[in-house]
Amino acid sequence: MKCRHCSAPLEHLFLDLGSMPPSNAYLSREDLARPERSYPLVISVCDRCWLVQTEDYAQADELFSPDYAYFSSTSTSWLAHAERYAATISRRLQLGSESLVIELASNDGYLLKNFVAAGIPCLGIEPTASTAAAAELLGIPVMREFFGEQLGRELAVAGKSADLIAGNNVYAHVPDINDFTRGLKAALKPGGTITLEFPHLMRLIEHTQFDTIYHEHFSYLSLYTVDRIFAAAGLRILDVEELSTHGGSLRVYGGHREDKRAASPAVAALLAEEARAGLQVLATYQHFHERAERVKNDLVDFLVAQKAEGKTVVAYGAAAKGNTLLNYAGVTADLLPFVCDAAASKQGKFMPGSHIPILPPAALYQQRIDYLLILPWNIAGEIRQQNARLADLGTRFVTAVPWLDIK
């Protein structure tokens, strides 16, 4: 395999998580009687441009199916994050009724509804029918397409060049990152702004966040690598912010190469920090697998010990990262009898690979729960707050990444 960006041969392994099904391929009861597709989840690093990437096994149209079960609006903290961003970027770019905002991977309208409410014209690009339909119910126009250079050019020809193109947690999900970035260039107005949010590779390595690796994430990105990808497409980075979302993310602001705006000092500062962290040094990537093994073993040891003592451990959050963790650790319903999730689209289904049933949160109060394993550790505070009554009943909260933590 060659690097998805620079085409250099990929010769260096970052992490091998074995074979597992796509992390959002939730199963119905009928599905349990059928063969389940799984693919190797092997991650390599390019020693030329330092793009960290999955090997090519699964196709995007298999991963993002029409009944895709991830709805962004399930998380109240993510909704608040989106509302703050919409207000801030509207002021920063002076967006108004003559502007156009395009969101790529607009999901269920969690972000664009804020622009609709402000009277700012917008358009969502969303390939999954289930989430697109939810956005349309909010009055958001949606194109049900995968985004790339061809669609970017078609939008420009149709007079739909954007003042703002937003992409939250989509840049890492595209199999052809060069084509996607050329699409950004094609669909952006002169003087327009791109903002992309994605998990920061530096934080993934620092905090052993291997469970954020799954087939839907084709790329794991540093600012250094995004800078190279942008430059190859005729774009440049104007500013960058570090965010707490998803365990540590970046929000990159981009524009055309010829944009007259000066780059923020934050760009050079973060590039220097990444260099100090060794993100362009091969040794940084070569011992990550051992750290992931430690997290896995600690979780399994904990679950086995609690079962031996007759304690009840269940999980909260049927998140993609939870599926990576449970499948890598080989955890099934004998150690974790069920997972609760607030998303109605997941309730009544089963976790891919582990086949653990997914129940509504009300199930947590129908029996004594000794430990609640929070799988989406990035919103653990929100989940503990929502389930504070469990703590009053004696339940303790557990997260497994970056290490086993019991509160």
N, C-alpha and C positions, 0 to 999 in steps of 0.2 A: 504494500500500500504506500501511496505517496501523500505528502502533506496536502491538506485541503486548500491551503493558501498558497504556499510557495512551490509546491510539487517536489520538494526534496524527499528522498527515500526516508521512510520512518523506520528507524533501527533501534529505538530506545523505549523500553516498557516503563510506564509510570505505575500502572495498577492493573491487576487481573482479578476481577470479581467473579469469575466463573461464568456459567450460563444461567440466564434467568429471563422470564417473560418481560415484555414492555411494562413499565412501572404503572401506567395508567390503564392497563388492559384488565379492568375489573370484570369478574365473572358472575354470571347468573347461576342459579342452582342447576339449570339444564346444562350449562357449560361444563360443570364438574364431571359429567359423564363423557366428555369429548377430549381428544388429545389437546394439549396446551402448547402453543408455540413458544419456544424460548430461543434466545440468541446469545452468543458470547458477549460479555461486557468487558472488553479489553481496551485499555487506555494507553496511548503512546504520546511521546513528546517529540516535537521536531527540534533538532539542535541547530536549525538555521534561523527560523523565525519565532521559535518557542511557543508555537500553538500546541496546546494539549488537546487531544481529540480521540474520539472513539474510533475503533476500526469499523469498516463498512460491513454491516450485516443486515440491519433492519432498514426498511424504506420509510420515508416520511409519511406516505399515505397509509401505511400500516399502523404507524404510531399515533397519528392524529385522525382517528376515525370519526364518522358522522355522529356517533353517540359518545364522544369524548366526555369524560366525567368530571374534569376539573373546571370548577366555576370560581372565578376570582372573588366574587362577592361574598363567599362563605366566611372570609376572615374580616372581622370588623377593623382590625389594625391596618390591614391592607387597603380597605376602603378609605380610612382616614388618611393614609399615606397618599393615595391617589387624589383625594380632595385637596390636600395641601399643595401637591405638585401642580394641579390645574390652576389654582389661584396664583401661585408664585410665578409660573411660566407665563400666564396671561399678562401679568403686570410687567414682567421682564421684557417680553417681546411686544407689549402693547397690542395684544390680539383683540380684535373686535368683529363687528358684523361683516366686514369685508375680507376677513381672513379665512383661511382654510386649515384645519387641523386634521391630519391623517394619523390614525393609530394602527400599527401593524400588530397582528395577533390581539385584536380588540376584545376577545373573549366575550363575556356576558354584558359588556357595557359599563363595567365598574368604574372606568376612567372617563370615557367620552360623555357619560351622562352629566358630568360637571360642566362640560363645554356647552352641551345642549341647554342646560339651565341658565348659562350666562349669555345665551344668544349668539354663540360663536359657531359658525358652520363647521361640521366635522364629517368624517367618513371613516368607518371601520373596515379593515381588511382582516377577515377571519375565515379560515378554511373549514372549521368544524361546525356542522349544522346545528348541533344542540345549543352551543353557546351563542352562535350568531342569532338564532331565533329569540333567545332571551334578550339580547341587545335591541333587536328590532321592536320588541314590545315596549321599550323605553323611548322609542322615537328616534333611534340612531340608524342612519342608513349604513348598510353593511354590504360589502362585496365578498362573496364566499369563494375566496381564491387563496392560493399560496402566492406570496409576494416574491418578486425577483425583478431582474432588469427589464424583461419584456413588459410586465405589468406596470412598472415605473414609467416606461416610455409611453405606454397607452394612456396612462393618467395624464401625462404632460400634454399629449396630443389632444386629449379631450378637454383641456383647459382646467385640469384639476391638480396643477402643481401646488405644493403645500408650503405655507409659511412655517408650519411646524410639523415634523414627522416624529412621532413618539413610538418607541418600542420598549415595552417593559417585559423583561424576561423572555425575549424572543430571539435575540441575537445568537445566543448559545444553542438555540433549537434548530437552526437552519443547516441542512446538509451541505449546501453550496454557499459558503459565506461570502465568497467573492461576487457571485451573481447577485446575492441579496444586497451587498454594499453598493454595487453598480446601480441597482434599483433605487437605492436611497438617493444617489447622485441624480438619476434621471427624473425623479419625482419631486425634487426640491426646487423651489423658486430661487432665483438669484437673491442673495441676502437672507435666505431662509435658514432655519435651524433644525438640526436633528438632535434628539435626546434618546439615548439608549441606556437602559438599566440592565445590569447582568451581574451575577455573583463574581466576586473578585478572586482570581486564582491565588493570589498571595494569601488571602484569608483562608481559602480552602486548605492550603498546605499548612498554614500556621496552626489551624484549629482541627486538623484531621477530619475535615468534613467530607469524607469519602461517600457518605450516603446521599450527597447532592449529585452524585454521578449516576446517570441512568441513560438508557438508549435515546430518550428524547433530547438529551443534552449532547449534541454532537461536538461541541467545543467548550473549552474551559479557558477563560480569557484574562490576560493581563492588559494593562494600559499600553505597555510596550508593543504587544502584538496587534492590538486594535489600531494603534497609531500606524503601523506598517500596512495593515489591511486598508485603512482609510486612504492612505497616501496612494496606494496602487489604484484606487478607484477615482482619484481626483478630488478627494475630500481632505480636510484636516481637522484636528481636534482643537477646539477653542477654549474648553474649560472642562474640569472634572470635579466631581464631588464624591466623597466617600460616605456611604449610607450604611445604616445598621441592618437593613432588611436582608433576609435570607442568609444571616450569619456574616454579613459583610459584603456589600455590593458597591459597584461604581455607577454613577450617572455621568455619562460622557456627553458633552455638547459638541456637535460638529457642524461644519459648514463647507461650502465649496472651497476648493484650494485657493481661488482668487478672492475670497472674502476678505474685506479690508479690516475686519475687527482683529484686534490684537489678542493673542492667546493669553489666558490667565497664567500667573506664576504658579498656580496649583498644578498645572500640567507638568512642568519641568520638575517640580518638587516631588511629585508622586513617581515619576519615571526614575528619579534618583533613589527614592526609597525602595522601589522594586529591585533596582540594581544592587543595593546594599543587602536585600533579602536573598540575593542569589538566584533570581528568576531567569537569568541568562547563564546559569552554571549547571551543568548536567548533574553534578552530585546532589543538588537540591532535590531532584526528582527520584533518586535511586533507592531511598530507604522509606518511602511513603508506605509501601505495602506492609512493612513490619508494623507500622503504627496502626494501620487499619485492622490488622490481625489482632492486636491487643484490644481494641475496642470491641471487636466481635467476641473474643474469648471472655472478656469481662461480663458482657451481657449474658452470654449463655450460662456462665457459671452462676450468675445471680438468679436467673430464671430456674435453673435446676435446683439450686439451694432452697428457693422459696417453695417449690413444689414438694421437695422432700420434707419441709416443715409444715406442710398443709396450708400454706398461705395462698391467697388468691391474687394473681397479677393479671390485669387486663390493660389494654392500650387505648390511647386516644389519638385520633387523627389518622385517617387512612390516606396518608400523603405519599407521594412518589418516593420521597426520601425514606419513608418508613418501609416501603416495599424493598428498596435496595438493601437496607439494613437487615430486615428479617430474612430475605432470601439468601443473602451472603452468609448469615449466621445459621441458616437451616432451621429457623424457628417456625413451628407449626402450631396448630390449635391445642396440642397436648401440653404445651408450655404457656400458651397465650390464648385462652379460649375465645376471646372476641376483641374486636376493635370498635370503638364508638366514633362516629363522625357526624358533624352537623349538616353535611351536604345531603339533601334528600336523594340526589342522583346516585349516591354510593350506598345508601342504606338498603339492606336486603340483598346486597351482592357479597362477593367474596374477594379477598385480597389475591392478586395474581401470584402464582407460585406457591405461597404458603397455604392458600385456601382457608384462611381465617375469616369467619363471618364478620360482616360490618353491620352494626346495630345503631339505632338512634341513641343519643346521649342519655335518654331516660333510663336505659338499661343499667346505668351505673348506680342507680338508686334502688334496684330491685334485689340486691344481695350485698353482703359485706364485701368491700374491696379493700384489700390490705395495701396494694401498691397500684398506682396508675402510671404506666409507662407512656410518656408523651413522645410520640414519634416526630412530629414537626417541632423540633427543639427551638427553631427560630421564633416561634410564637408561644413558647412555654409560659411566659408570664401571663399572656392573655388567657390561655387555657386554665392555668391555676386560678386566675381570678374568676373565670366563668364557673369553675367547679369548687369554689371555696367551701361550699357546704360539705363536700367530701372530706376536707381536712378536719372539719368539726366532728365528723363521724369516725375519725381515726385513720383515714387513708393518707399514705405518703406518696409524693410525686417523684418520679424517676425520669431522668434523661440519660442517654447512653453516649452521646457525642458532645464534646470531644473526649470525655471520659465519663465513667459511671458516676452519676450525681444523684443523691437521694435527699429529698427535703421533707 
